[in-house]
Amino acid sequence: MRVGIETSQHRVEWPELVERVRFAEEAGFDGAWVFDHFKPLYGQGPGPCLEAWTLLAGLAATTTRIRLATLVTGVTYRHPSLLAAQVVTLDHISSGRLDLGLGAAWFADEHRQLGFPFPPARERVERLEEAVEVVRLLLTGDGVSFEGRHYQLRNATYRPRPVQRPHPPLWIGGSGERRMLPLIGRVADAWHSFAPPDVLSRKWAIVAASAEAAGRDPAAIVRSTNLSLSEPWDEVRRRADDCRAAGVSSLVCSWPTEGRARVEEFAERVLPELVEA
């Protein structure tokens, strides 16, 4: 089982964020995840919220082993050509430790406040699928063209190539059964969902069927979900076991409100069991 830590930057300053990720690296976590938002998602009033991709660059430069990613980047925030350049840059700064997490975006208020267009869900999923294709083309080819409904390329080349070939693993977060899960089956290297294990099993059938229809091996798609560290340790273990039984091979632990001491206790008492299982 791969186990990562989500260090979302709600109301947290840079010194604390880098301390968390360095600790996670030393403690044996596989990856560190940040969110891709421009304002805190909880708490009252304004507060610090560092931009995800520049934050990842700083974290990459101050770590050596732990993998880094967004959980997940909303497709509405950046043109996919810009995102492709950011992906390659981060992959080089991190020496090949980047996972590319993408999603269709959901935070309508943030879009309205900051002036980002927020199209209907159907269009956001369309944009996500086109963005995946644009990023892959730019990361793997020269003189590429693409004629989509929302994005276009004209004889485009971006260099250098990423460290990871053909490109960093593509994670997609989502659970919508009509559009998102079929898309995940067609294009994703990993699927992340917040659903409980029994729901994950049902939704996985949709992902797997879509993968097979696209000529892909469903077994090659990593299944991932979140794990709370705020429950009693026996409950945390039971939840992890249930996830494993549902086919999950990657857990992302949310940084708990109890703080670092709780994460340290998890790293000492539970993490080794999960990694070795």
KOLTIDO-762333 format. One record per residue (C-alpha): residue in three letters; x, y, z. Coordinates in nm, 2 decimals, padded with zeros to 4 digits. Each point is the difference from the previous one (the first is absolute). Layout:
! KOLTIDO-762333
<"ALA"; <X; Y; Z>>
...
! end
This chain:
! KOLTIDO-762333
<"MET"; <00.00; 00.00; 00.00>>
<"ARG"; <00.13; 00.35; -00.09>>
<"VAL"; <-00.08; 00.26; 00.27>>
<"GLY"; <00.03; 00.37; -00.06>>
<"ILE"; <-00.09; 00.31; 00.21>>
<"GLU"; <-00.22; 00.28; -00.11>>
<"THR"; <00.14; 00.33; 00.13>>
<"SER"; <-00.26; 00.24; -00.15>>
<"GLN"; <00.11; 00.36; 00.05>>
<"HIS"; <-00.32; 00.13; 00.17>>
<"ARG"; <00.12; 00.28; 00.23>>
<"VAL"; <00.36; -00.14; 00.02>>
<"GLU"; <00.31; 00.20; -00.08>>
<"TRP"; <00.30; -00.12; -00.19>>
<"PRO"; <00.23; -00.09; 00.30>>
<"GLU"; <-00.27; -00.23; 00.14>>
<"LEU"; <-00.07; -00.16; -00.34>>
<"VAL"; <00.36; -00.08; -00.08>>
<"GLU"; <00.05; -00.14; 00.36>>
<"ARG"; <-00.30; -00.23; -00.05>>
<"VAL"; <00.12; -00.14; -00.33>>
<"ARG"; <00.36; -00.04; 00.12>>
<"PHE"; <-00.14; -00.19; 00.30>>
<"ALA"; <-00.22; -00.22; -00.23>>
<"GLU"; <00.31; -00.08; -00.21>>
<"GLU"; <00.20; -00.10; 00.31>>
<"ALA"; <-00.29; -00.20; 00.14>>
<"GLY"; <-00.03; -00.22; -00.31>>
<"PHE"; <-00.31; 00.14; -00.17>>
<"ASP"; <-00.01; -00.07; -00.37>>
<"GLY"; <-00.14; 00.33; -00.12>>
<"ALA"; <-00.10; 00.35; 00.11>>
<"TRP"; <-00.31; 00.16; -00.15>>
<"VAL"; <-00.11; 00.36; 00.00>>
<"PHE"; <-00.33; 00.14; -00.12>>
<"ASP"; <-00.05; 00.24; -00.30>>
<"HIS"; <-00.21; 00.29; 00.14>>
<"PHE"; <00.06; 00.37; 00.05>>
<"LYS"; <-00.19; 00.04; 00.33>>
<"PRO"; <-00.05; -00.21; 00.31>>
<"LEU"; <-00.29; -00.25; -00.01>>
<"TYR"; <-00.08; 00.04; 00.37>>
<"GLY"; <00.03; 00.25; 00.28>>
<"GLN"; <-00.12; 00.36; 00.03>>
<"GLY"; <00.13; 00.29; -00.20>>
<"PRO"; <00.31; 00.04; -00.23>>
<"GLY"; <00.30; -00.22; 00.06>>
<"PRO"; <00.32; -00.12; -00.16>>
<"CYS"; <-00.03; -00.25; -00.29>>
<"LEU"; <00.31; -00.04; -00.21>>
<"GLU"; <-00.03; -00.08; -00.38>>
<"ALA"; <00.03; -00.37; -00.06>>
<"TRP"; <00.26; -00.03; -00.29>>
<"THR"; <00.25; 00.26; 00.13>>
<"LEU"; <-00.04; -00.16; 00.34>>
<"LEU"; <00.08; -00.34; -00.14>>
<"ALA"; <00.31; 00.15; -00.16>>
<"GLY"; <00.12; 00.12; 00.34>>
<"LEU"; <-00.08; -00.34; 00.16>>
<"ALA"; <00.19; -00.18; -00.28>>
<"ALA"; <00.31; 00.21; 00.06>>
<"THR"; <00.00; -00.08; 00.37>>
<"THR"; <-00.06; -00.38; -00.01>>
<"THR"; <00.17; -00.29; -00.17>>
<"ARG"; <-00.22; -00.31; 00.01>>
<"ILE"; <-00.37; 00.06; 00.06>>
<"ARG"; <-00.23; 00.03; -00.30>>
<"LEU"; <-00.19; 00.32; -00.05>>
<"ALA"; <-00.34; 00.08; -00.15>>
<"THR"; <-00.32; 00.21; 00.01>>
<"LEU"; <-00.32; -00.17; 00.11>>
<"VAL"; <-00.11; 00.12; -00.25>>
<"THR"; <00.05; 00.28; -00.25>>
<"GLY"; <-00.32; 00.15; -00.13>>
<"VAL"; <00.00; 00.00; -00.38>>
<"THR"; <-00.17; 00.35; 00.00>>
<"TYR"; <00.29; 00.18; 00.17>>
<"ARG"; <00.27; -00.03; -00.27>>
<"HIS"; <00.02; -00.05; -00.37>>
<"PRO"; <00.13; -00.36; -00.06>>
<"SER"; <00.30; 00.13; -00.19>>
<"LEU"; <00.11; 00.20; 00.30>>
<"LEU"; <-00.07; -00.30; 00.22>>
<"ALA"; <00.22; -00.22; -00.22>>
<"ALA"; <00.29; 00.24; 00.04>>
<"GLN"; <-00.05; 00.00; 00.38>>
<"VAL"; <-00.02; -00.38; 00.01>>
<"VAL"; <00.33; -00.03; -00.19>>
<"THR"; <00.17; 00.26; 00.22>>
<"LEU"; <-00.11; -00.17; 00.32>>
<"ASP"; <00.10; -00.34; -00.13>>
<"HIS"; <00.36; 00.14; -00.06>>
<"ILE"; <00.02; 00.19; 00.33>>
<"SER"; <-00.11; -00.31; 00.19>>
<"SER"; <00.22; -00.24; -00.21>>
<"GLY"; <-00.31; -00.20; -00.10>>
<"ARG"; <-00.21; 00.00; 00.32>>
<"LEU"; <-00.31; 00.17; -00.14>>
<"ASP"; <-00.35; -00.15; -00.03>>
<"LEU"; <-00.24; 00.20; -00.21>>
<"GLY"; <-00.34; 00.03; 00.17>>
<"LEU"; <-00.28; 00.14; -00.20>>
<"GLY"; <-00.38; 00.06; 00.04>>
<"ALA"; <-00.29; 00.18; -00.15>>
<"ALA"; <-00.01; 00.27; 00.28>>
<"TRP"; <-00.29; 00.06; 00.23>>
<"PHE"; <00.04; 00.31; 00.22>>
<"ALA"; <-00.25; 00.24; -00.17>>
<"ASP"; <00.04; 00.29; 00.25>>
<"GLU"; <00.38; 00.00; -00.05>>
<"HIS"; <-00.05; 00.03; -00.38>>
<"ARG"; <-00.25; 00.28; 00.03>>
<"GLN"; <00.21; 00.20; 00.25>>
<"LEU"; <00.32; -00.03; -00.20>>
<"GLY"; <-00.14; 00.03; -00.35>>
<"PHE"; <00.06; -00.36; -00.12>>
<"PRO"; <-00.27; -00.12; -00.23>>
<"PHE"; <-00.21; -00.28; 00.15>>
<"PRO"; <-00.18; -00.18; -00.27>>
<"PRO"; <-00.26; -00.28; 00.06>>
<"ALA"; <00.12; -00.34; 00.12>>
<"ARG"; <-00.03; -00.16; -00.35>>
<"GLU"; <00.23; 00.26; -00.15>>
<"ARG"; <00.25; -00.02; 00.28>>
<"VAL"; <00.03; -00.38; -00.05>>
<"GLU"; <00.04; 00.07; -00.38>>
<"ARG"; <00.27; 00.25; 00.08>>
<"LEU"; <00.17; -00.25; 00.23>>
<"GLU"; <00.01; -00.27; -00.27>>
<"GLU"; <00.14; 00.24; -00.26>>
<"ALA"; <00.25; 00.14; 00.25>>
<"VAL"; <00.14; -00.35; 00.07>>
<"GLU"; <00.05; -00.05; -00.37>>
<"VAL"; <00.17; 00.34; -00.04>>
<"VAL"; <00.24; -00.06; 00.29>>
<"ARG"; <00.09; -00.34; -00.13>>
<"LEU"; <00.06; 00.12; -00.35>>
<"LEU"; <00.23; 00.28; 00.12>>
<"LEU"; <00.19; -00.23; 00.24>>
<"THR"; <00.07; -00.26; -00.26>>
<"GLY"; <00.01; 00.15; -00.35>>
<"ASP"; <00.14; 00.27; -00.22>>
<"GLY"; <-00.20; 00.21; -00.25>>
<"VAL"; <-00.33; -00.13; 00.14>>
<"SER"; <-00.34; 00.13; -00.10>>
<"PHE"; <-00.34; -00.05; 00.18>>
<"GLU"; <-00.34; 00.12; -00.10>>
<"GLY"; <-00.23; -00.02; 00.29>>
<"ARG"; <-00.32; 00.18; 00.08>>
<"HIS"; <00.16; 00.19; 00.28>>
<"TYR"; <00.38; -00.01; -00.07>>
<"GLN"; <00.21; 00.01; -00.31>>
<"LEU"; <00.37; -00.06; -00.08>>
<"ARG"; <00.17; 00.10; -00.32>>
<"ASN"; <00.33; -00.17; -00.07>>
<"ALA"; <00.10; 00.03; 00.36>>
<"THR"; <00.32; -00.12; 00.17>>
<"TYR"; <00.10; 00.04; 00.37>>
<"ARG"; <00.34; -00.11; 00.13>>
<"PRO"; <00.16; -00.15; 00.20>>
<"ARG"; <-00.17; -00.34; 00.03>>
<"PRO"; <-00.11; -00.10; 00.35>>
<"VAL"; <00.24; -00.21; 00.21>>
<"GLN"; <-00.27; -00.27; 00.03>>
<"ARG"; <-00.07; -00.16; -00.33>>
<"PRO"; <-00.23; 00.03; -00.18>>
<"HIS"; <-00.13; 00.24; 00.26>>
<"PRO"; <-00.08; 00.02; 00.38>>
<"PRO"; <-00.28; -00.23; 00.11>>
<"LEU"; <-00.34; 00.16; -00.06>>
<"TRP"; <-00.23; -00.01; 00.30>>
<"ILE"; <-00.36; 00.11; -00.04>>
<"GLY"; <-00.23; 00.07; 00.30>>
<"GLY"; <-00.37; -00.05; -00.05>>
<"SER"; <-00.31; -00.21; 00.07>>
<"GLY"; <-00.27; 00.11; -00.25>>
<"GLU"; <-00.13; -00.32; -00.16>>
<"ARG"; <-00.13; 00.14; -00.33>>
<"ARG"; <00.31; 00.19; -00.12>>
<"MET"; <00.29; 00.00; 00.25>>
<"LEU"; <00.04; -00.37; 00.07>>
<"PRO"; <-00.02; -00.10; -00.37>>
<"LEU"; <00.26; 00.27; -00.08>>
<"ILE"; <00.23; -00.14; 00.28>>
<"GLY"; <-00.03; -00.35; -00.15>>
<"ARG"; <00.10; 00.13; -00.34>>
<"VAL"; <00.30; 00.22; 00.09>>
<"ALA"; <00.12; -00.01; 00.37>>
<"ASP"; <00.29; -00.18; 00.15>>
<"ALA"; <-00.15; 00.04; 00.34>>
<"TRP"; <-00.35; 00.07; 00.14>>
<"HIS"; <-00.05; 00.19; 00.33>>
<"SER"; <-00.34; 00.01; 00.17>>
<"PHE"; <-00.13; 00.10; 00.34>>
<"ALA"; <-00.27; -00.27; 00.01>>
<"PRO"; <-00.01; -00.27; 00.26>>
<"PRO"; <00.13; -00.34; -00.09>>
<"ASP"; <-00.34; -00.16; -00.09>>
<"VAL"; <-00.08; 00.29; -00.23>>
<"LEU"; <00.34; -00.01; -00.15>>
<"SER"; <-00.05; -00.36; -00.10>>
<"ARG"; <-00.32; 00.08; -00.18>>
<"LYS"; <00.14; 00.30; -00.18>>
<"TRP"; <00.32; -00.19; -00.09>>
<"ALA"; <-00.22; -00.22; -00.22>>
<"ILE"; <-00.08; 00.30; -00.21>>
<"VAL"; <00.37; 00.10; -00.03>>
<"ALA"; <00.10; -00.36; -00.09>>
<"ALA"; <-00.27; -00.04; -00.26>>
<"SER"; <00.11; 00.33; -00.17>>
<"ALA"; <00.37; -00.10; 00.01>>
<"GLU"; <-00.08; -00.34; -00.16>>
<"ALA"; <-00.21; 00.17; -00.27>>
<"ALA"; <00.30; 00.23; -00.08>>
<"GLY"; <00.23; -00.30; -00.03>>
<"ARG"; <00.17; 00.07; 00.33>>
<"ASP"; <00.08; -00.24; 00.29>>
<"PRO"; <-00.20; 00.11; 00.30>>
<"ALA"; <00.25; -00.16; 00.23>>
<"ALA"; <00.26; 00.26; -00.11>>
<"ILE"; <-00.21; 00.28; 00.15>>
<"VAL"; <00.10; 00.09; 00.36>>
<"ARG"; <-00.30; 00.04; 00.24>>
<"SER"; <00.04; 00.26; 00.27>>
<"THR"; <-00.21; 00.15; 00.28>>
<"ASN"; <00.04; 00.22; 00.32>>
<"LEU"; <00.07; -00.13; 00.35>>
<"SER"; <-00.09; 00.20; 00.31>>
<"LEU"; <00.25; -00.01; 00.28>>
<"SER"; <-00.24; 00.15; 00.26>>
<"GLU"; <-00.17; -00.33; 00.08>>
<"PRO"; <00.12; -00.26; 00.26>>
<"TRP"; <00.29; -00.19; -00.14>>
<"ASP"; <-00.19; -00.33; -00.02>>
<"GLU"; <-00.27; 00.18; -00.21>>
<"VAL"; <00.28; 00.15; -00.22>>
<"ARG"; <00.13; -00.36; -00.06>>
<"ARG"; <-00.34; -00.14; -00.07>>
<"ARG"; <-00.07; 00.28; -00.25>>
<"ALA"; <00.33; -00.07; -00.17>>
<"ASP"; <-00.07; -00.37; -00.01>>
<"ASP"; <-00.34; 00.06; -00.16>>
<"CYS"; <00.15; 00.22; -00.26>>
<"ARG"; <00.26; -00.26; -00.08>>
<"ALA"; <-00.28; -00.26; -00.04>>
<"ALA"; <-00.17; 00.23; -00.24>>
<"GLY"; <00.31; 00.01; -00.22>>
<"VAL"; <00.15; 00.33; 00.13>>
<"SER"; <00.38; 00.00; -00.02>>
<"SER"; <00.06; 00.37; 00.10>>
<"LEU"; <-00.12; 00.19; 00.30>>
<"VAL"; <00.03; 00.38; 00.05>>
<"CYS"; <-00.01; 00.09; 00.37>>
<"SER"; <-00.15; 00.34; 00.07>>
<"TRP"; <00.21; 00.21; 00.24>>
<"PRO"; <-00.21; -00.02; 00.32>>
<"THR"; <-00.13; 00.29; 00.21>>
<"GLU"; <00.19; -00.16; 00.29>>
<"GLY"; <00.32; 00.11; -00.16>>
<"ARG"; <00.35; -00.15; -00.06>>
<"ALA"; <00.00; -00.21; 00.32>>
<"ARG"; <-00.29; -00.20; -00.14>>
<"VAL"; <00.19; -00.06; -00.33>>
<"GLU"; <00.31; -00.10; 00.19>>
<"GLU"; <-00.20; -00.26; 00.19>>
<"PHE"; <-00.15; -00.13; -00.32>>
<"ALA"; <00.35; -00.02; -00.16>>
<"GLU"; <00.13; -00.20; 00.30>>
<"ARG"; <-00.30; -00.23; 00.07>>
<"VAL"; <-00.20; -00.05; -00.32>>
<"LEU"; <00.20; 00.11; -00.31>>
<"PRO"; <00.25; -00.29; 00.00>>
<"GLU"; <-00.29; -00.25; 00.01>>
<"LEU"; <-00.17; 00.15; -00.30>>
<"VAL"; <00.31; 00.03; -00.21>>
<"GLU"; <00.11; -00.36; 00.07>>
<"ALA"; <-00.35; -00.15; -00.06>>
! end
